Structure formats: structure tokens, C-alpha cells
Amino acid sequence: MQEVYLIRHGQAGSRTDYDRLSELGEEQAGRLGAYFARSGLAFDRVVCGGLRRQRHTAELVFGGGVEADALWNEFDLDAVYAEVGPRLAEVDRDFRREFEELRRQSEDAGSSVHRSWRRSDYQVVEAWVEDRFAVGCERWPEFRERIWRAWDQVGEGQRWAIVSSATPIGIVTARLFDAPAGKCFELAGALVNCSFTVLRRRGGNWMLSGFNHMPHLEEERLRTHR
């Protein structure tokens, strides 16, 4: 039987400096590493995405022996916002008002906007997924295909740990269980920072052994989504 542990990175930085771990994110990763050690879990391979927050999480959880593979990177929300946001603002007055307010609030490092998803965030991602505007950054179909390629490289007969981000984990889970493509974002939205999802393969078939596990995050303050 093969097992794959899909691990979401720890809490990241602010909207203006997202690709790093916050102090809380470092604590979450440290707790996951301690939990795996207490459980006696040994992994044949540990892979992480190439983003700084993914690599740092993997290092804190596993120490050495981590392989970086950029195929597991999250999509670049900043690039999507930069291309889609202004165009959406041109055609949607309500979005433009919220978009401008979001940018204003983002200038305050202590604002709650750094730890929450706003309506304008969902609107930008939805427009990107629906391919409403031509963009120069990675498109949704390209991103999804990239994650599928990354998953197809997972070898048989080993216990793998893969440290990535919410959307890649949602894409893999949705694909394996024939869920509609749009469901990947619902799955991703449920994932807590530094939670782990366990997939098992027996006889060529994948089974979901556990989704969004967080036994190492006992306190409510440790259970964050952004």
C-alpha cells in the first residue's frame, strides 16, 4: 500500500509580503514536525514546491532531505490580481470600489485584510478561472495541468510527503475522486495552514484516508486559513 501526505504550508506573511512564513506559520510547522516524530512516521521521499513559504515549511517539519519541485508551486495570485483586477474594475463599478478599498487597507500592516479572503479576491480568481480576460501570467488550465503533471510523478510503493499549498491539494483531491473542477476551490478553502491530507493507494485505486488533519494544532489560535 502506498501513502501520500499532502501538507499545506504554514501561515504566510501579509498581502504585501506573502511568500514567507509568519511567526505563527513557523510555530505551526514546528508542531507538525514534532507530531510526526512522536508518531514514528518515516517518509521515503519528501518533496516541496519551490516557493519560499513551501520550502521553509518543509525544512521546519522534516529538516534535511527535502527535494524542491516548482511543479508544486501555488498559482501566483499577485500576478493574477495585477492583470485581472484593473480590467475587472473597468467593467464592474462595485468591484472597483471594493478593489480600491482593499488596496487602501493593505497598506496597514495590522489590518485584518491580511488574514482574510475578501469578496474582490473571489471575483478576481473567478474571472481568471473563467478566462474572461487575456492574461500574460499562467492561465487556470495551465496551472491545473501543471499540478496534474506533478501528481503523475509520484512513484509507487513509497510513503511520500508533499509540502505545497491549498489549491494544488484541492486540485489533486478533486481529480482523484472525480469531483467537478470548481470543487477544488471549496476543498482548498477548507484547508488549515499546516494541516495534512492522507491518500492511500491499494490495488491501483486511491482512497481518501483523512482530509485536513490537524491533531498537532490543538489551540484555536493555531488554526488559520491565510
MILUM-167686 format. One record per residue: z, x, y of N, C-alpha, C in turn. Coordinates in steps of 0.05 Angstrom, whole numbers, padded with zeros to 5 digits, always signed. Atoms other than C-alpha are relative to their C-alpha. Example, Ala and Ser with C-alpha at 12.3 -4.5 7.8 and 13.67 -1.06 7.14 Angstrom:
2
+00000+00018-00024+00156+00246-00090+00000+00018+00024
-00001-00016-00024+00143+00273-00021+00014-00015+00022
This chain:
226
+00000+00017-00024+00000+00000+00000+00000+00017+00025
+00001-00014-00025-00017+00024+00069+00015-00015+00022
-00014+00012-00023+00025+00012+00132-00010+00013+00026
+00007-00010-00027+00005+00018+00205+00020-00012+00019
-00018+00009-00021+00056+00014+00261-00014+00003+00026
+00012+00000-00026+00025-00005+00327+00022-00002+00021
-00023-00002-00019+00072+00015+00384-00011-00002+00028
+00007+00001-00029+00066-00006+00456+00016+00021+00015
-00014-00021-00016+00084+00048+00507+00023-00012+00014
-00023+00009-00015+00148+00044+00545-00007-00010+00028
+00005+00011-00026+00155+00012+00613-00013+00021+00018
+00015-00019-00017+00106+00044+00661+00010+00000+00029
-00009-00003-00028+00111+00061+00735-00008-00025+00016
+00007+00022-00019+00095+00018+00796-00030-00005+00000
+00029+00006-00002+00028-00014+00811-00016+00023+00013
+00014-00021-00014+00011+00045+00856+00002+00027-00015
-00003-00024+00016+00031+00097+00803+00006-00008-00029
-00007+00014+00025+00025+00061+00737-00001+00018-00024
+00003-00015+00024+00004+00115+00688+00021+00022-00004
-00023-00017+00007+00072+00145+00676+00022-00018-00010
-00023+00015+00008+00138+00123+00645+00021-00001+00022
-00024+00002-00017+00194+00096+00687+00024+00012-00015
-00024-00009+00013+00264+00119+00673+00008-00019-00023
-00006+00020+00021+00274+00055+00633-00019+00003-00023
+00020-00005+00021+00210+00069+00595+00007+00024-00017
-00008-00024+00015+00236+00137+00575+00024-00007-00018
-00023+00009+00016+00301+00104+00551-00010-00016-00024
+00011+00016+00022+00262+00053+00510-00012+00017-00022
+00012-00017+00020+00222+00107+00476+00020+00016-00015
-00021-00015+00014+00284+00148+00461+00014-00017-00020
-00013+00018+00019+00316+00088+00429-00017-00006-00024
+00018+00005+00023+00255+00075+00386+00000+00024-00019
-00001-00024+00017+00255+00147+00362+00026+00002-00016
-00026+00000+00014+00329+00142+00344+00000-00021-00022
+00001+00021+00020+00316+00077+00307-00016+00009-00024
+00017-00009+00023+00260+00107+00265+00015+00022-00016
-00015-00021+00013+00304+00167+00250+00022-00011-00018
-00021+00013+00016+00362+00123+00227-00011-00014-00024
+00012+00016+00021+00315+00082+00185-00013+00018-00022
+00012-00018+00019+00288+00144+00150-00030-00003-00004
+00029+00004+00002+00216+00126+00165-00014+00026+00005
+00016-00024-00004+00167+00183+00156-00029-00010+00002
+00028+00008-00005+00095+00177+00181-00018+00023-00008
+00020-00020+00008+00035+00213+00152-00016+00009+00024
+00015-00007-00024-00002+00211+00218+00011-00016+00024
-00008+00013-00025+00018+00196+00289-00022+00005+00021
+00022-00001-00019-00037+00180+00339+00008-00015+00025
-00005+00014-00025-00032+00161+00412-00025+00000+00017
+00021-00001-00019-00080+00144+00467+00002+00024+00018
+00001-00024-00017-00099+00196+00518+00013-00004+00027
-00013+00005-00025-00064+00163+00577+00028+00012+00001
-00025-00014-00002-00002+00197+00604+00024-00017-00010
-00023+00017+00009+00045+00138+00591+00000-00003-00030
+00001+00002+00030+00020+00133+00519+00009+00026-00013
-00008-00026+00011+00027+00208+00506+00029+00005+00003
-00029-00005-00005+00096+00212+00537+00017-00017-00019
-00015+00017+00019+00120+00153+00495+00000+00013-00028
+00002-00012+00026+00094+00186+00432+00017+00025-00003
-00016-00025+00001+00127+00252+00448+00030-00006-00001
-00028+00006+00000+00194+00219+00462+00008-00013-00027
-00007+00014+00025+00191+00177+00398-00002+00019-00024
+00005-00016+00025+00163+00229+00349+00003+00030+00004
-00001-00029-00004+00169+00297+00382-00028+00012-00004
+00026-00013+00004+00112+00342+00357-00017-00015-00020
+00018+00011+00020+00054+00329+00311-00016-00024+00008
+00013+00024-00010+00022+00276+00355-00029+00007+00006
+00028-00003-00006-00054+00270+00357-00009-00019+00022
+00009+00018-00022-00085+00243+00422-00029-00008-00006
+00027+00011+00004-00147+00199+00416-00005-00020+00023
+00005+00017-00023-00175+00169+00480-00012-00027-00007
+00010+00027+00008-00207+00112+00440+00022-00021+00001
-00022+00019-00001-00137+00081+00441+00010-00006+00028
-00008+00005-00028-00133+00080+00517-00002-00029+00007
+00002+00027-00012-00119+00015+00553-00024-00001+00019
+00021+00002-00021-00174-00011+00598+00012+00006+00027
-00009-00009-00026-00170+00013+00669+00002-00023+00020
-00004+00023-00017-00140-00045+00708-00005+00007+00029
+00005-00007-00027-00143-00007+00773-00030+00000+00006
+00029-00001-00004-00218+00004+00765-00011-00028+00000
+00009+00028+00001-00228-00069+00746+00007-00014+00026
-00008+00012-00025-00189-00091+00807-00017+00009+00023
+00015-00011-00022-00227-00045+00853-00029-00011+00001
+00027+00010+00001-00294-00073+00830-00001-00031+00002
+00001+00029+00002-00278-00146+00816+00015-00013+00023
-00016+00012-00020-00224-00160+00867-00014-00007+00026
+00014+00006-00026-00265-00154+00932-00022-00021-00004
+00022+00019+00004-00323-00194+00902+00012-00028-00005
-00013+00026+00005-00277-00249+00878+00012-00011+00027
-00010+00008-00026-00245-00250+00947-00021-00012+00018
+00022+00010-00016-00313-00263+00978-00007-00030-00006
+00009+00027+00009-00324-00328+00938+00024-00019-00004
-00024+00017+00005-00252-00354+00930+00021+00006+00021
-00019-00004-00023-00210-00363+00993+00029+00002-00009
-00027+00000+00010-00146-00378+00954+00006+00027-00013
-00004-00026+00012-00155-00315+00913+00003+00021+00021
-00001-00021-00021-00168-00274+00976+00027+00001+00013
-00027+00001-00012-00102-00298+01006+00021+00013-00018
-00019-00012+00019-00063-00280+00943-00005+00029-00004
+00008-00028+00003-00101-00215+00935+00011+00017+00023
-00010-00015-00023-00083-00192+01005+00030+00001+00000
-00030+00000+00001-00010-00213+00996+00009+00020-00022
-00008-00018+00022-00007-00174+00930-00002+00029+00010
+00003-00028-00010-00033-00111+00964+00022+00006+00020
-00022-00005-00019+00018-00120+01020+00026+00005-00014
-00025-00003+00014+00076-00128+00972+00001+00026-00016
+00001-00024+00016+00053-00069+00931+00008+00025+00016
-00008-00023-00017+00068-00023+00990+00030+00004+00000
-00029-00001+00002+00142-00038+00979+00008+00009-00028
-00007-00010+00027+00167+00005+00921+00021-00017-00014
-00021+00016+00013+00225-00042+00909-00008-00029-00005
+00008+00028+00003+00184-00106+00906-00002-00007-00030
+00002+00010+00027+00186-00148+00843-00029-00002-00010
+00028+00002+00007+00110-00149+00844-00008+00023-00019
+00006-00023+00018+00111-00082+00807+00008-00006-00029
-00010+00006+00027+00145-00114+00747-00009-00028-00010
+00008+00027+00008+00107-00180+00741-00031-00002+00002
+00029+00007-00002+00037-00207+00729-00002-00024+00020
+00004+00021-00019+00012-00250+00786-00026-00015-00006
+00023+00017+00005-00040-00305+00787-00026+00015+00005
+00024-00015-00007-00090-00259+00821-00007+00020-00022
+00005-00019+00022-00082-00209+00764-00016-00014-00022
+00014+00015+00021-00102-00261+00713-00028-00008+00008
+00027+00007-00009-00161-00283+00755-00019+00023-00001
+00017-00023+00001-00188-00213+00761-00008+00007-00029
+00006-00006+00028-00182-00200+00686-00019-00021-00012
+00017+00021+00011-00213-00267+00670-00029+00003+00009
+00027-00004-00010-00273-00253+00715-00013+00024-00013
+00010-00024+00014-00281-00185+00682-00008-00007-00028
+00006+00008+00027-00278-00214+00612-00025-00017-00001
+00023+00019+00000-00328-00268+00630-00025+00013+00012
+00023-00015-00010-00374-00215+00661-00014-00014+00023
+00011+00015-00023-00382-00254+00726-00013+00018+00020
+00011-00019-00019-00397-00192+00766-00009+00026-00014
+00008-00026+00011-00436-00129+00750+00020+00021+00010
-00019-00021-00006-00388-00070+00747-00009+00027-00010
+00006-00027+00009-00394+00004+00741+00021+00012-00019
-00021-00009+00018-00329+00012+00702-00006-00012-00028
+00003+00010+00027-00321-00003+00628+00001-00031+00000
+00001+00029+00003-00340-00075+00612+00016-00009-00024
-00016+00011+00022-00300-00121+00567-00012+00005-00028
+00011-00005+00027-00348-00118+00508+00001+00029-00009
-00001-00029+00006-00350-00042+00512+00029+00008-00007
-00028-00007+00006-00274-00038+00514+00008-00011-00027
-00007+00012+00026-00266-00085+00455-00013+00016-00023
+00014-00015+00021-00318-00047+00414+00013+00028-00003
-00013-00026+00002-00282+00019+00431+00026-00002-00017
-00025+00004+00016-00216-00008+00403-00006-00005-00029
+00008+00004+00028-00251-00032+00341-00008+00026-00013
+00007-00027+00011-00280+00038+00331+00025+00016-00006
-00025-00015+00004-00211+00068+00339+00014-00010-00025
-00013+00011+00023-00183+00020+00287-00015+00008-00026
+00016-00006+00024-00240+00034+00238+00004+00029-00009
-00005-00028+00008-00219+00108+00238+00027+00003-00015
-00026-00002+00014-00151+00091+00207-00005+00003-00030
+00006-00006+00028-00152+00122+00138+00017-00016-00019
-00014+00016+00020-00128+00091+00074+00023+00016-00013
-00021-00012+00016-00065+00104+00034+00021+00016+00015
-00020-00015-00015-00022+00131+00090+00016-00019+00018
-00015+00014-00021+00032+00107+00138-00006+00012+00027
+00009-00009-00027+00005+00112+00208+00019-00012+00021
-00012+00010-00024+00039+00105+00275-00021+00004+00022
+00020-00001-00022-00007+00089+00334+00013-00010+00025
-00012+00007-00025+00021+00090+00404-00023-00006+00020
+00021+00008-00018-00024+00051+00451+00011-00019+00021
-00008+00018-00021-00020-00007+00500-00003-00029-00010
-00001+00028+00009-00014-00083+00498-00027-00011-00008
+00026+00013+00006-00087-00103+00500-00013+00012-00025
+00011-00010+00025-00111-00055+00445+00014-00012-00024
-00015+00012+00022-00055-00081+00400-00008-00029-00004
+00009+00028+00002-00075-00152+00416-00028-00003-00012
+00027+00000+00011-00148-00137+00401+00000+00004-00030
-00001-00006+00029-00132-00107+00333+00011-00023-00015
-00014+00022+00014-00085-00163+00313-00019-00024-00001
+00018+00023-00001-00135-00217+00335-00023+00004-00019
+00023-00005+00017-00192-00184+00298+00007-00003-00030
-00007+00000+00028-00155-00175+00232+00005-00028-00011
-00007+00027+00009-00135-00248+00230-00019-00021+00010
+00022+00018-00007-00200-00278+00255+00008-00019+00023
-00007+00017-00023-00168-00305+00319-00023+00002+00021
+00020-00001-00021-00215-00322+00377+00006+00024+00019
-00003-00024-00016-00227-00263+00423+00020-00003+00023
-00018+00005-00022-00189-00296+00480+00030+00002-00008
-00027-00001+00010-00126-00297+00437+00013+00027+00003
-00012-00027-00001-00118-00222+00443+00018+00003+00025
-00016-00002-00024-00091-00231+00514+00026-00015-00003
-00025+00014+00006-00040-00282+00490+00018+00017-00017
-00015-00018+00016-00018-00233+00437+00011+00023+00017
-00008-00022-00017-00017-00176+00487+00023-00008+00019
-00020+00009-00020+00024-00217+00537+00028-00003-00012
-00026+00004+00013+00079-00227+00485+00014+00027-00005
-00011-00025+00008+00089-00153+00472+00019+00012+00020
-00021-00013-00016+00152-00120+00498-00006+00030+00000
+00004-00029-00001+00148-00048+00521+00016+00014-00022
-00011-00015+00022+00162-00001+00463+00007-00017-00024
-00003+00015+00024+00161-00057+00412-00020+00011-00021
+00020-00008+00020+00124-00045+00346-00008-00023-00018
+00012+00020+00017+00079-00087+00304-00009+00014-00026
+00005-00012+00026+00072-00073+00229-00022-00015-00015
+00022+00011+00016+00008-00084+00190+00000+00014-00028
+00000-00012+00027+00004-00074+00114-00026-00009-00013
+00024+00006+00015-00058-00069+00071+00005+00004-00029
-00003-00002+00029-00057-00084-00002-00025-00014-00012
+00024+00011+00013-00119-00094-00045-00023-00006+00019
+00021+00004-00019-00164-00088+00015+00005-00020+00022
-00006+00021-00019-00131-00144+00054+00024+00008+00017
-00021-00006-00019-00088-00135+00116+00019-00024+00002
-00021+00020-00004-00022-00173+00124+00016+00008+00025
-00018-00005-00022+00020-00180+00186+00029-00001-00009
-00027-00003+00009+00088-00155+00166+00021-00006+00021
-00018+00005-00022+00120-00160+00234-00014+00004+00027
+00013-00001-00026+00098-00173+00306+00021+00003+00022
-00017-00003-00023+00132-00148+00369+00029+00005-00007
-00028-00007+00008+00193-00119+00333+00014+00016+00022
-00016-00015-00020+00248-00094+00379+00029+00002-00007
-00028-00002+00008+00312-00083+00339+00015+00022+00015
-00012-00023-00014+00324-00019+00379+00006-00007+00029
-00004+00009-00028+00324-00057+00445+00020-00022+00001
-00021+00020+00003+00390-00093+00437+00006-00015+00026
-00008+00011-00025+00404-00105+00510-00024-00014+00014
+00022+00015-00013+00363-00155+00551-00014+00017+00021
+00013-00017-00021+00351-00104+00606-00021+00018-00011
+00019-00019+00012+00311-00062+00557-00026-00015-00008
+00023+00016+00010+00262-00119+00540-00018-00007+00023
+00017+00004-00023+00209-00112+00593-00029-00004-00010
+00028+00005+00006+00136-00133+00595-00019+00015+00018
+00018-00015-00018+00109-00090+00651+00016+00022+00013
